[in-house]
Amino acid sequence: MNLFAETIAWFADPAHWVGPSGIPARTAQHIAVTLIVTVIAIIVAVPAGAWMGHSHRGQGTVAAIANAARALPTLGLVTVFALWLGIGLRAPLIALVILAVPSMLAASYSGVANVPRSTSDAARAVGHTSVQTLTKVELPLALPVIGGGIQSALLQVVATATVAAYVADIGLGRYIFAGLKSRDYPEMLAGSILVILLALSFTAAATGLGKLHRHIIRTQGDTA
Amino acid sequence: MNWISQNLAQIGTLLAAHLAISIPAILLTVLIAVPLGRFAQASGRGRGALLAVTGILYAIPSLPLLIVIPIITGLPLRSAATMILALTVYGVALLARTTADAFAAVPAESLEAATATGHNPTARFLRVELPLAAPVLVAGTRVVAMSTIGLATIGALIGIPSLGTLFTDGFQRGIAAEVATGIVLTLVVALVVDAILLGIGRATQPWTRTLRREGAFA
């Protein structure tokens, strides 16, 4: 009960709400890192996965990468890049991108590869080039699957950005590591609560976007 | 390579600690998630509740979960039990869903045929339902095992020994070889456990020979 009260006191302390290590600044950093990493990973993974799915090549490679990535230890990747590239933003950003790519690659591959052959053939028959077939027919049809892959990658990055704070001065994870170092349990707990709230907000936002997208598709279908 | 040969004893200890966390977590996950998923599948409302709860649990980042668990349970922060519990939470969140899907995919005709040929509910479950759901259950367990073994390294951040200790120790002392050893060993452990699970799956389901390829990709 005491710990609970101390954590509430930590949140109530106005000093924790201002400055470069205040809650608004840390939350903004955490969100910025998450979005930057996700956008870079989309640029890398979606075109590559979609093209491989379009040409039905590299299924084994995509499956092997997605499988190995499950066991790839986040913390190991973050620390090894930090040792190579030094303290700063570069190491955690690269490590997070590497972690975000596999699920998007797999989703883009299977989303495009699972578009019915007859649909792709029909697009070619009415005069679409190979690239047009991919961008105008296959990608829109694969969008829900690709969106699902982006969503799971996004949630993974929000969570993992916490671990990245071990090697860089970024995000809400700093409260947890600072608290661990000084055995300040209320600070650790406050940081944990903030990260959990942020992750759950991202989940809710992603689910909401998915619903909105399906709704738009349905209403377009009605008017067409 | 030099670093490895000079620190074999420490690597062995951490490897043993890693297995002592991951293996119980994987076993507990199967023991909890399979009955849970099966019963949730049996009732429509249960299935919705299961999906909602597992979705939320799975969205909770691992490091904060490790810090919150001792407060809820009273376990010491730096104990293997805290780590096993956290890994089991994620494992169950993953496998309970897969289990519900696996049992949902069992054809109703097969169950009716089993009842018609005189199977009581227990025999029907053990001899018809479970074998038909088994390939998906094994595939799901393999996914859980891979992610559990990778995730167990996170405990090193709060001082629970595992192969992850090679990351924190290597980072603090600036020894890249130590961190690299930890990454490679974690992947090797995951691959070995995966191969064992694949073997168990094949040994217990000699009839799925033709389904193997699908199972491997599920």
Interface residues (C-beta under 8 A of the other chain):
Chain A: L3 A63 N67 A68 R70 A71 L72 P73 T74 L75 G76 L77 V78 T79 V80 A82 L83 W84 L155 V158 A159 T160 T162 V163 Y166 V167 G173 I176 F177 L180 M188 L189 G191 S192 I193 V195 I196 A199 L200 F202 T203
Chain B: G55 I56 A59 I60 P61 S62 L63 P64 L65 I67 V68 I71 V143 M146 S147 I149 G150 L151 T153 I154 A156 L157 I158 L163 G164 L166 F167 T168 G170 F171 G174 A176 V179 A180 G182 I183 T186 L187 A190 L191 F217
